């Protein structure tokens, strides 16, 4: 299982929980993994796609409406649109990672 590549990481807060914004490069939406330390956290509680497309910080972003993480295997899947079958296969995606 390949790990995602984190190209950009910005630390932040959402109330009393950390909300770190990251641009991650996914190579395969069904096999890529991400760990909490990769995105500056001790553990990940939730993931949210920002929905940003275009260019940011020198990286072209593809649209993702939502993202899921299997916490048992750390497998990250990003979806394009609202259809859960339309998983992104490649590209840079901007996500919020919530945790501690």
Secondary structure, 3 states (H helix, E strand, C coil): CCECEEEEEECCEECCEEEEEEEEEECCCCCCECCHHHHCCCCEEEEEECCCCEEECCEEECCCCEEEEECCCCEEEEECCCCCCCECCCEEEEEEEEEC
